[in-house]
Amino acid sequence: MTKTYQTDLNNIIEQVISPLAQKVDETGAFPREALDAMGEAGLLGLVSSSEVGGSGESHRAAAFVVERVANACGSTAMVVCMHYAGAAVIEAFGDREKREAIAKGKHVTTLAFSEYGSRSHFWAPMGTATRKNGGISLNAKKSWVTSAGQSDSYVWSSRPLAADGNSTLWLVPANAEGLSIPKPFDGLGLRGNHSSPVLAEGVVIESKDMLGSDGEGFDLMMKIVLPYFSVMSAAFSVGTMRAMTDKSIKHSAQTELQHLGNSLSNLPTVRAYLARMQIKTDMAHSLLADALDSLEKGRDDAMLRVLEIKAATGELVTEVTDLGMRVCGGAAFRKDSGLERHFRDARASTVMAPTTDMLYDFIGRAICGIPLFE
Ligand SMILES: Cc1cc2nc3c(=O)[nH]c(=O)nc-3n(C[C@H](O)[C@H](O)[C@H](O)COP(=O)(O)OP(=O)(O)OC[C@H]3O[C@@H](n4cnc5c(N)ncnc54)[C@H](O)[C@@H]3O)c2cc1C
């Protein structure tokens, strides 16, 4: 990633994302200003190839951006994370017009995989795709879609049209007739990410909107989406941990115990908690760096690292934000502390698919030589 992007990103975080973070959390407002600024600066076209006007970057740059944004605003980071995950699939299989629009920052996308029927088992959609009047008719009950009603398109999974296999992917325009959002998102954390359910009732798209081939969805989820999503989810966790750790250190140093003439950080117990937060944050950062290295070098352990990194950082961000709430005392409980927001945002990391418990099963299978899916 070039220095220009880092500088642009830093400026946007400082001038747009950070100042709006608390309001986004309080009101649940979609971070449109942040997306507009990122689009304008070319940051939404980060994983688009230079051939269509994008930056031609990959996992490392995407993780870098998501980590930095999560440090300031979890909701914005999750929206950007889902955009890059979807954009990577569109970059591989979408038409040139869409790829150029993404590269120019004029098109925001997201993933619409999770469904009410199969829940976090995203590889097994229950929604259908059938041929109708020369087009394709989609019916589904998607349970969670980040940027629902706000993005320009959905990278959508369904059962295959005719082929064998678990799933087929489609690019669905967000304004397609028959799409509806039955209830707006109102969650514990990531309050501005608009992860609402989306229903599809007889939504008609064109055959050419298929991404990849019929029945190939599972392969694309594993080869494209999972590596991107895992490293970005880990980056989200690292950025959140770093924010919590830094703010906790600052709070402890600045908060006086006036009757003793010193600060919270003069207490050995407080310092020990801060040390644990720092160590866990640095551990997560190092593991993420190794996972990126494994992907870039095509190492044999790359898939294992991809699975490990999401599970490990999901646990660590939960622990670190817990510790931050403890070490900063009642002050952390107040909304204006900026600490409890990271605590709430962090809770999504273990339950976003593949969930941490699911990953323990997958990783256990992988290291015991048992197939992931039987
Ligand atoms: C903020 C947020 C944003 C999201 N954005 C998107 C999005 O943009 N696109 C999208 O497609 N989805 C999205 N999701 C959905 C997410 O990826 C998961 O599918 C969803 O959180 C799972 O919730 P559930 O209630 O369906 O879990 P359930 O599937 O009901 O799981 C309940 C529990 O069972 C456990 N469990 C399930 N299967 C196994 C297993 N095989 N082994 C061990 N334990 C298991 C889980 O770990 C969990 O603890 C989002 C979720 C959140 C919270």
The ligand as an SDF file (V2000), in Angstrom:
LIG
                    3D

 53 58  0  0  0  0  0  0  0  0999 V2000
  -22.9610   -7.2030   13.6390 C   0  0  0  0  0  0  0  0  0  0  0  0
  -23.1600   -8.3580   12.7110 C   0  0  0  0  0  0  0  0  0  0  0  0
  -23.0170   -8.1590   11.3520 C   0  0  0  0  0  0  0  0  0  0  0  0
  -23.2340   -9.2200   10.4580 C   0  0  0  0  0  0  0  0  0  0  0  0
  -23.1040   -9.0150    9.1150 N   0  0  0  0  0  0  0  0  0  0  0  0
  -23.3250  -10.0210    8.2510 C   0  0  0  0  0  0  0  0  0  0  0  0
  -23.2450   -9.8250    6.8290 C   0  0  0  0  0  0  0  0  0  0  0  0
  -22.9350   -8.7370    6.3650 O   0  0  0  0  0  0  0  0  0  0  0  0
  -23.5030  -10.8710    6.0130 N   0  0  0  0  0  0  0  0  0  0  0  0
  -23.8380  -12.0930    6.4850 C   0  0  0  0  0  0  0  0  0  0  0  0
  -24.0410  -12.9930    5.6860 O   0  0  0  0  0  0  0  0  0  0  0  0
  -23.9370  -12.3240    7.8150 N   0  0  0  0  0  0  0  0  0  0  0  0
  -23.6810  -11.3170    8.6990 C   0  0  0  0  0  0  0  0  0  0  0  0
  -23.7840  -11.5380   10.0700 N   0  0  0  0  0  0  0  0  0  0  0  0
  -24.2140  -12.8700   10.5470 C   0  0  0  0  0  0  0  0  0  0  0  0
  -23.0610  -13.6630   11.1500 C   0  0  0  0  0  0  0  0  0  0  0  0
  -22.0670  -13.9370   10.2080 O   0  0  0  0  0  0  0  0  0  0  0  0
  -23.6000  -14.9810   11.7470 C   0  0  0  0  0  0  0  0  0  0  0  0
  -24.2230  -15.7450   10.7580 O   0  0  0  0  0  0  0  0  0  0  0  0
  -24.6010  -14.7250   12.8570 C   0  0  0  0  0  0  0  0  0  0  0  0
  -24.0470  -13.8020   13.7860 O   0  0  0  0  0  0  0  0  0  0  0  0
  -24.8920  -16.0200   13.5710 C   0  0  0  0  0  0  0  0  0  0  0  0
  -25.9160  -15.7790   14.5310 O   0  0  0  0  0  0  0  0  0  0  0  0
  -27.0410  -16.8680   14.7920 P   0  0  0  0  0  0  0  0  0  0  0  0
  -27.9230  -16.3200   15.8480 O   0  0  0  0  0  0  0  0  0  0  0  0
  -27.6520  -17.2630   13.5050 O   0  0  0  0  0  0  0  0  0  0  0  0
  -26.1240  -18.0450   15.3660 O   0  0  0  0  0  0  0  0  0  0  0  0
  -26.4340  -19.5960   15.4380 P   0  0  0  0  0  0  0  0  0  0  0  0
  -26.0470  -20.2500   14.1700 O   0  0  0  0  0  0  0  0  0  0  0  0
  -27.8310  -19.7990   15.9230 O   0  0  0  0  0  0  0  0  0  0  0  0
  -25.3890  -20.0880   16.5430 O   0  0  0  0  0  0  0  0  0  0  0  0
  -25.6990  -20.1440   17.9680 C   0  0  0  0  0  0  0  0  0  0  0  0
  -24.5020  -20.7580   18.6670 C   0  0  0  0  0  0  0  0  0  0  0  0
  -24.2370  -22.0750   18.1650 O   0  0  0  0  0  0  0  0  0  0  0  0
  -22.8740  -22.1860   17.8370 C   0  0  0  0  0  0  0  0  0  0  0  0
  -22.6620  -23.0950   16.7050 N   0  0  0  0  0  0  0  0  0  0  0  0
  -23.3300  -23.1200   15.5410 C   0  0  0  0  0  0  0  0  0  0  0  0
  -22.8250  -24.0540   14.7270 N   0  0  0  0  0  0  0  0  0  0  0  0
  -21.7810  -24.6210   15.3770 C   0  0  0  0  0  0  0  0  0  0  0  0
  -20.8540  -25.6370   15.0640 C   0  0  0  0  0  0  0  0  0  0  0  0
  -20.8800  -26.2930   13.8860 N   0  0  0  0  0  0  0  0  0  0  0  0
  -19.9320  -25.9650   15.9870 N   0  0  0  0  0  0  0  0  0  0  0  0
  -19.9000  -25.3280   17.1990 C   0  0  0  0  0  0  0  0  0  0  0  0
  -20.7560  -24.3610   17.5350 N   0  0  0  0  0  0  0  0  0  0  0  0
  -21.6780  -23.9930   16.6540 C   0  0  0  0  0  0  0  0  0  0  0  0
  -22.4240  -20.7820   17.4860 C   0  0  0  0  0  0  0  0  0  0  0  0
  -21.0180  -20.6210   17.6550 O   0  0  0  0  0  0  0  0  0  0  0  0
  -23.2080  -19.9510   18.4850 C   0  0  0  0  0  0  0  0  0  0  0  0
  -22.5020  -19.8700   19.6910 O   0  0  0  0  0  0  0  0  0  0  0  0
  -23.5740  -10.4950   10.9680 C   0  0  0  0  0  0  0  0  0  0  0  0
  -23.7020  -10.6850   12.3510 C   0  0  0  0  0  0  0  0  0  0  0  0
  -23.5010   -9.6370   13.2190 C   0  0  0  0  0  0  0  0  0  0  0  0
  -23.6460   -9.8680   14.7060 C   0  0  0  0  0  0  0  0  0  0  0  0
  1  2  1  0
  2  3  1  0
  2 52  2  0
  3  4  2  0
  4  5  1  0
  4 50  1  0
  5  6  2  0
  6  7  1  0
  6 13  1  0
  7  8  2  0
  7  9  1  0
  9 10  1  0
 10 11  2  0
 10 12  1  0
 12 13  2  0
 13 14  1  0
 14 15  1  0
 14 50  1  0
 15 16  1  0
 16 17  1  0
 16 18  1  0
 18 19  1  0
 18 20  1  0
 20 21  1  0
 20 22  1  0
 22 23  1  0
 23 24  1  0
 24 25  2  0
 24 26  1  0
 24 27  1  0
 27 28  1  0
 28 29  2  0
 28 30  1  0
 28 31  1  0
 31 32  1  0
 32 33  1  0
 33 34  1  0
 33 48  1  0
 34 35  1  0
 35 36  1  0
 35 46  1  0
 36 37  1  0
 36 45  1  0
 37 38  2  0
 38 39  1  0
 39 40  1  0
 39 45  2  0
 40 41  1  0
 40 42  2  0
 42 43  1  0
 43 44  2  0
 44 45  1  0
 46 47  1  0
 46 48  1  0
 48 49  1  0
 50 51  2  0
 51 52  1  0
 52 53  1  0
M  END
$$$$
